[in-house]
Amino acid sequence: MAAVKVYGMPLSSCTARVLTCLIEKGVEYELVTLNLGVGEHKQPGFLAKQPFGQIPVLEDGDLTLFESRAIAKYVAYKYKDQGTDLLRHENVKESAVVVVWTEVESQQYNPPISTLVYELLIKGMYGMTTDQAVVDAESAKFGKVLDVYEARLSENKYLAGNFYSLADQNHIPYTYFLMKTPAASLINDRPHVKAWWENISSRPSFQKVLANANAA
Ligand code: GSH
């Protein structure tokens, strides 16, 4: 049995962020799939692990963690000597720039993209109606963020420099879902962002997350 256990759903964006990181680092894990439809994440047993009742959770021995970005950072740090070096831990300047762009993902990129995915994809799955005013406002915000990315990626192959890092990787799950919506044009209309997206999403780690989810 794998030492690391992840509680989540194979294709939920935050679970996929953690699984992509584990695979990229070559860490064996066991995925315990929760059924959110029947509220398994709100049961006392799970709330004892995650007091906000959200997935994912990672257990590693006696350590229990939640918040997908914090989990991914822990995995990248604990296993820094195997797999892809996602933190550039041997270079203080490079690792600082990785932190900057992981923060940019969380503070600038995630708010508009997660709202767009909710409006354009998730609501439809639950029979709710897209609010076009919200889509228009968030598309405008996201477009401005992507203009900064376009400039950055015209000078560097990846966000933190000319190396793949946790900063790039954390973007993958939500962007994957956005690309299934009409808002994909926001990515496709920016050539450097589009090339970056095609590059990072084709990595074997994320492709394996998708294949495992389809097989589940
Ligand atoms: N910031 C958290 C993280 O990155 O782990 C967000 C976790 C989150 O929103 N999880 C969603 C969830 O559990 C699934 S992607 N939703 C059910 C709920 O909030 O009740």
Boltz pocket constraint, residues with backbone or C-beta under 6 A from the ligand:
constraints:
  - pocket:
      binder: B
      contacts: [[A, 12], [A, 13], [A, 14], [A, 15], [A, 36], [A, 41], [A, 52], [A, 53], [A, 54], [A, 55], [A, 56], [A, 66], [A, 67], [A, 68], [A, 69]]
      max_distance: 6.0
